Amino acid sequence: MAQVIRRSGDEVTVEVTVRLSGSLLEMEEAILEATNAVGCCATEEALGRFDTDGSPIRVGETKLTAR
């Protein structure tokens, strides 16, 4: 329904398709689902920028790791 179609520096372009058919309530639900899908795409891109290579994080003298 929603997908990233372009990445440029600190910006992403997200494309969304919304089917407007049925009753007004059904259309509103479709719009809501599409809006949530756009948010999920943007959040996934944002989280990907903070993904690590697995190396420990150092805060002062403390070494933080996870398994």
Rosetta blueprint (number, residue, H / E / L):
1 M L
2 A E
3 Q E
4 V E
5 I E
6 R E
7 R E
8 S E
9 G L
10 D L
11 E E
12 V E
13 T E
14 V E
15 E E
16 V E
17 T L
18 V L
19 R L
20 L L
21 S L
22 G L
23 S L
24 L H
25 L H
26 E H
27 M H
28 E H
29 E H
30 A H
31 I H
32 L H
33 E H
34 A H
35 T H
36 N H
37 A H
38 V H
39 G H
40 C H
41 C H
42 A H
43 T H
44 E H
45 E H
46 A H
47 L H
48 G H
49 R L
50 F L
51 D L
52 T L
53 D L
54 G L
55 S L
56 P L
57 I E
58 R E
59 V E
60 G L
61 E L
62 T E
63 K E
64 L E
65 T L
66 A L
67 R L
